[in-house]
Amino acid sequence: MKHLRYFIWLPLTLILLFASSVSADVKLPAVIGDNMVLQQGMKVPIWGMAETGEHVTVTLGSQRITATANDNDYWKVNLNPMEAGGPFEMHIVGNNTITLHNVMVGEVWVCSGQSNMWWPVNRSAIPEYEIAKSKYPMIRLFTVKRQVAGTPQNHAEGEWLECSPLTVGDFSAVGYFFGRELHKTLGIPVGLIHTSWGGTPAEAWTSLPTLKSESDFKPILDRFEQAMKIYPQAKEKYEKQMTRWKQEVKKAKIEGKPEPNQTRQPLGPEHQHRPAGLYNGMIAPVIPYGIKGVIWYQGESNAGRAFQYRKLFKAMIQDWHRSWRQGNFPFLFVQLANYMEIQPQPVDDEWAELREAQLMALALQKTAMAVTIDIGEEDDIHPKNKQEVGRRLSLGALAIAYGHDIEYSGPIYDSMSIEDDKIRLKFKHIDDGLVTKDNEPLKGFAIAGKDHKFFWANAEIDGSELVVWSNQVPKPAAVRYAWAGNPVCNLYNKVGLPASPFRTDNWHGITVDKR
């Protein structure tokens, strides 16, 4: 770990005692350290802190660039674009000298979101096998320590590690399996910056200026403002409840009974749901590190406000683009997997609406979506098959970020037309054609007339299109596919990628007024 990490976490008394001797030292953020991967093919920012006016020189290979610390004690250089390779040593020289070892140049991706991104390799499918086979020294792993902050931070704890059976077990499974696919295909070093927190909403990962810029997000900020007003009383009540809870836990253990549920922490300044709190604490500290793109797995915590998520998710993506100032880098995301009880009849559903909101984000440039509607689990919000999630994300990366001529998406609904008592559907990303899994009849389609009443429908493939109908709906107006939390559905393209859930109507759903 470099000087900055120790400096930040020293007790205040020691900082004051030694301030005169260390104030001139060059300090680095944790994300710049031994074993790191620098992004190839772009100007690479290297930055840190030093005394105002101090000259800092960064040397890597034949490059030698000097910067001067400004009035805020901040300095930054931009290394010229490099080709993939390594290992290298980097020297940072000011009033002190820092040498970074085992530095690689390759591809760098940020892996972020909530618990399905956090979910580690040691809790995914066949963990013992995957961990035993994980010796990839050219893959480097960095996990940002969890922290909530009220303002953008310059630092967060973490360290770069070589990927191996000793280091991969606690790392993001989606991140690792994604990075492994890239490394195998591209044959170059891959750096993965993992920054996630389970059970968190998108607004926590979005900057405050962006949240303030849109009236639809005002209720989010108003809720937090109201929570802050009553926080002292709420905190006191919470602490008393926690004391009782701990006593009840001890009693339950003695009596051999299940532990009672823990009391939820009230929304407040250190809560992980704080608007912009995780952007400030866990994204800002790794900006402006050079990256190729982002993979994102989140949405479960916003499902109750899915209509709002239509704007919020796109705003967050654009927010990160502005913050990094590296252009519209690729942003790849996972559409929510199937989950919950199977419904016998067509229903309105929050998770279906959230998937629709995610689908709409494909309108932004350099985005791709991994559909996972076929690999979830009815009784587990954390499906174990993270290998396939990572693989599908990697297809998007290879196509969008690296220009490979491959099909990277399942069928995406494009348009409809009414033909007497039937509706004809057209799709994008059909590859060589539409198919059903295991050659079974099409499932998961519902159809409705202008009365908005949906009935299960017949559907058949007609060339590169689908035809949908039901004898119960003689004058159809709309079709929905896989429109449920855990739908039974089986439409794929010929490369084996599932179709995204969709609807052809824009009728008000159940989250339209929830903010």
N, C-alpha and C positions, 0 to 999 in steps of 0.2 A: 504494500500500500504506500502511496506517495505522501509527501509532506502535508498536503492539504487535509487529508483525512484525519491525521493525528492532530493537526493544528485546530481543526474545527471542534473536535470532541474533547480536547483538554479541558479540565476544570478551569473556571474563570480565574481563580486565584493564580494558577500556574501560568495562564496566558498573560496576566498582568505582570507576573514576576519576571517572565522571560521576554516580554514584548520588545524591549530595546535590542535584544540579541537576534530576534527572528523577524522583526518587522520588515527587514530588507530582503528576506529570502523569497525566491520565486516559489510559487505554490501552484499546483495543478488540480483541476477537478478530478474526481475519482475515475471518470470515464476515459481519461487520458492516462494510460498506465502500461505496465508490463503486459505482454501477450495480446495487446489490442490489435484489431484489424482496422486499417484505414481504407476508405473507399477509393477504388481505382477510378481513373478517368475523369477526375474533377479536382478543382482546387480544394484542398483539405484544410479546414480551420484547426489550428492548435492555439489554445488560449490558457489564461490563468491570471494569477494575481502577483503583483510585485509592488515595490515602493514607487510612488509617483516619480516619474522621470527616469526610472531605472531602465537601462537597455537590456533586452532579453533576446538572445540568439538561439534559434532552433536549427539543428543540423540533422539531416537524414540523407545518407548517401552523399551525392554531390551537391545537394541543396543546402544552402546556408542563408537563412533569412532572419533579419533583426527587426524587432518592434520596440516601442517605448511605452512604458506604462503611463496611462492617462491620469487625470486628476482623481478618478475613482479607483486607482491602483489596478486597473484592468489593462491587459495587453492581449494582442492576438496577431498571429501571422497566418498566411494562407500558403501552404505548400503547393507547388505546381503539380499538375496531374501526373500520376504515376501508373505504371502497368502492374498487374498482379504479380506478387512474388514475395520473397523474404526467406528467412527472417532477417530483420535489420535491427540496428541500435539507433535510438534517437537521443540526442544530447540537447538539453535545454540549459543555457548558461546565462546567469545574471550575476548577482552578488554571490550566488551559490550555484552549484552544478547538479543537475538531475540527469541520470542516464536511464533510459527505458530499454528493456531487453525484449527479445523475441517478438518484435513488431512485424506484422504481416500487412500486405496490401491485397485487397480483394473486394468482396461484396459485403455491404453492411445493411442489415435490416432491423428495424425496430419492431418488437412483438408486444402488443399491448391489448388491454381490454379488461374483462372481469374474470370470474373463476374458471371458465372454460379455457381461457388463455393461460391462467396461472397453473392449471391442473398439471402436476409434474409427471415425468416419465415413470417414476416408481409407483404411480397409481393408475397408469393407463393399461391398455391390453398387453399381455405377455411381458411384464416389466423385467423379469429376470433375464429373459432372452435379449431384450432390447438393450439393457444396461451392459450385459456381457459383450455385445457386439458394437459398443459405442466408441471404440478407440479411433477418433478422428482428430489428430493433432492440428489439422488445418482448419477445423471449426473451433471458434472461440466464443465463449459464453459470458455474458455480463448481466447480472440481475440487479436492478435498482431497488435499494431498500425502501420499504413502504414509509411514506411520510406525507402528511397533510400540511399545507402552508397557506397563509392568507395573502402572500405576495410571491411573485416568481423568485425561486431560489437559484443560487449559483452552484450549489453542490448537493450531492446525495451520495450516500455510502454505496459501495459496490466494488467489485474487482473482476478483471478479465481472467478467465480460466480456460486452459486447453480442454477440449471435450474428451472425456475418457470415462471408463466405468466408475471412477472415483468422484467425478464431478457432475455427470449428466442426470443422476437420479432425481435431484431436487429441482432440475431446470424445467421450464415450460415444455410440455410434451408437444404441443402444436408447433411451438417455435423450433424445437430440435428436429422434429420430423420434416418440417418445411426446409430448414437449413441443410439437413442431410441430403434431401433430394436435389437441392441446388448444387451442393458441393459435388455430388456424384455426377451430375449432368455437365456442369461447367468446368469441373476439374481445377478449381482455384479456391483460395481461402475464403471462408464465410464467417462474418462476425454477426452475432445475434445479441441485441440489447433488449432484454426482457424487462418490461415495466407494466405490471398489472396489479389489480386488487379485486378480490372476489366481492360480488354483490354490489358493485358500484354503477351508478348511472352515467350516461354520456356527459351530462352537464358538469360532473366533477372533473372530467378530462378536457374541458373547454375553457379557454381563457375568459377572464371577466369582461374585457372590452367586447368580445364577441357576444357574450350572453347579454350585455347591455344594449347591443346594437339592434336587437329584434324584439318587437313587442310581444310576440308569442312566447318569449322566454321570461317575460316579466314575472309571471306567477312563480317561477322557480326562485327568482331572487327575492320576491316578496315573502315566500315561505321561510327562507333562511333568515331574512331580516326579523320576521316575527319570532322565529325560534331563538334568535339571539337576545331578544327582549326578555324572554322568560327563562333563558338558559340558567341563570344562577339558581332559581327555584327548582328547575328540572334536574340540574346536576345534583343538588342536595337530595332530592327525592331518589334519584338513581343510586346514589352512594348508599343510602339507607337500604334500598331494595337489594343491592349487591351484598351488603353485609348479611341480610337475611338469607339470600340465596346461597352464600357460602356455608352458612350454618345448616341449611337444608341439604346441601350436597354432602356434608360430613355425616349427617344423620342417615341419608339414603345409603351411603356406603356401608355404614355400620349395620343397617338393617337389610342390606343386600337388595335394595330397590333401585329402579332406574333414577338417574339424576334428573332433577327438575329443569325445565328450560331456563336458560339464562335471560335476565332482563336486558332489553335492548338499550343501548346507549342513546341518550337524547341527541338530536341534531344540534351541533354547536361548532365552535371554532376548530376542534381537532377531529371532527367526524369525517369519515371518508366520503360521505355524500355531500360535503360542503361544495357549493358551486365553485368551480375553478380550483378547488383545493388540491386535486391530484395533478392537474396541469401545472400548478405552481410548484408542487413538491416533487413530482416524479417525471415530468416531461421537460419543463424549463431547464433543469440541471444538465440534460444531455443535449440541449441546443447550444451551439450550432454544429454539433458533431456531424461529419460528412456521412450521409446515408444514401442508399439506393432507393429505399422505400419503406413502407409500413405494412405489417399484417395485423389485423384487428379481429377480435372475437368478443363481442359484447352485444347486449340488447335485451337480455332477459330482465334486467332491472328497470327498463323503460317500457316494457310491454303494456303496462296499464295506461301509458300515455303515448301509444303508438302513433297517433295522428300527429302529435307534436314532434315526434322523432323524425318525421319526414324532413322537417327543416333543421332540426337540431343535429342530426347525424351529418348532413351535408355541410352545415355551418362549422362543425368540428373539424371535418376534413380540410376545408378551406382555411380554417384557423391555423392548423398545423403547417399547411403550405406557406402561409404568410410568415409564421414564426421562424421557420427554418431558413427562409429566403434562398431556397435551392430549386425554385420552380415547382411545377406541379408534378412532384415525384409520384411514382406508382403507389396507390393505396388499395390494398387487397383485403377483403373482409369475408367473414363466414356468416352465411345466413343461418338463423337458428334451426337447430335440429328438431326432429319430431320428439315430442315429450307429452306426457299426461295420458289420461284414459282415452281410449278410442271411442268416438261418438257414433251412435247407430244412425243418426240422421244429420243432414246438413245443418250447420250452426254458424252463428257469428262468433268470432274468436279473436281475443287480444293478440295472441301469438301470430295468428295469420296476418293480422294488420301490421304487426311489427315486421314480419318478413316482407310484406309489401313495401313498407317504408325503406327497408334495406335495399330492396330491388330498385327503388326509385333513385338511390344514390349512384347507380350506374350511369346516370345522365352526366356525371362529372367525368372529366378527362382522366385517362390512365387509372381507371378503377376496374376491378374484377371481383366477382363474387363466387365463393365456393358454396355450392348448394349441398346441404347435409340432411335433407329431409328423409333420407333412407338409412341413416346410420346412427340415429338416436336410440334412446331407450325409454320405454313407457314410464318406468318407475324411478328413473335417475336423471336428474337435470344435467349431470356430468357424464355423458356417454364416454365409454372407455376407448373407443376406436379413434384415437387421435392420429394414428398413422395415416389413415385415409384423408382426414382433414388436412394434415400437412401436405400430403401429395396433391390434393386438389388445389390448394393455395399455390403450390409450386408451379402448377400448370399455368395459372394466371400470371405468375411472375415471369416464367419463361416466354410467354407470348407478349405480355404488355411491356415488361422491362427489358427483355433481351431479344425480342424480335424473332423468336422461333415460330416457324409456320406450323402451328399445331392447333387443334381444337381444345380450348381450355374451359369451356362452359357447357353445361347442359342446355337443353332447349329453353328459350326465353320467349314468352308470348309477345307477338308483334301486332296482330290486327285480327278483326273478326268481320264476318258478313253474314247476314241472315238470308237463308235460302228456304222459303216456304216455312216448313215446320222444323227446320234444322239450322244450326249455326256452324259456319265453317271458320276454322282457326288457322292462322299462319304464325310461324315461329322463326326466330333467329337462332343461330348456333345448332342447326340440326345435323351438321357434319354430312354424312352420306345418307341420312334419313332418320326417321323416327321409328322407335321400336318399343316393345314392352319387355319388362324383365321376365325372363324365363318363358317368353312367348305366350304369356297368359293374356286374356282379354283386358282391355284398358279399365282401370279403376280410378276412383277419386274425382270423377266429374259430376257436377251438379248443374242444373239448368233452371231458369226462372223466367216467368213472363213479367209484364210491367207491374204486377202486384207484389213483386219482390219475394215471392214464395218459392223456395228452392226445393227441387226434387232430385234424387239420384238419377243420373242420365246414362244412356248408352253412348259409346264413343268408338269410332273406328279410324284407323289410319288410311288416308287417301293420298297416296304419293308422298309428298313432303308436307301435307296438311292433315288436319283432323276434322272430322264431322261429328257433331254432338247433337243428340235429340232425346226426347222422352215423350211417350204417349200422353203423359199427364200435363204436358205443356205444349198445346197446339200452336201457340203464338209466342215463341221464345224471344227474350230480350237480352239475356245475359247468361254467361257461363262462368263457373268457378271451378278451380282445380286445386286439390290438396288444401282446401280452405278449412283447416282445423289445427288444434295444437298437435295432434298425433294422427295425421291422415293416413288412410290406406290408399296408396297411389303407386303407379308403376310406369310412368312415361319417361323414356330415356332417349338419347341419341345413340348412334352406332359405335361411339367410342366408350360407351358405358357410363356416361354422366347423366344424372337425373335432372328432369325438368324442374325449374323453379315453380313453387306455388304461385298462382295468379288469379285475378278476376278480370272480367271484361267490363264490369260496371264501375261506376264511381259513386254509388249510393252511400249515404252516411253510415259509417260503422259505429261500433259501440264505444270507441275512444275519441270520437271527433270533438267532444266538448271537455275532455280531460286534459288539464294543463298542470 
